[in-house]
Amino acid sequence: MPKTLRCLTIALTDIPAEYQIALGYLTYHSGKLFNQAYKGAKKMAKRKTWQRA
């Protein structure tokens, strides 16, 4: 089964360079936070298995 891809696309035209820098910074760091939260949720959702001797 193929993995689901998550993508955010922002298309703005004719915005000042300061806004471009701020938006780039915000989207970059929000993506990093999303990835950390997603990985943390996957770890928490794993079933714990114990081997009985």
MODELLER restraints for C-alpha pairs under 7 A, 6 or more apart:
rsr = mdl.restraints
at = mdl.atoms
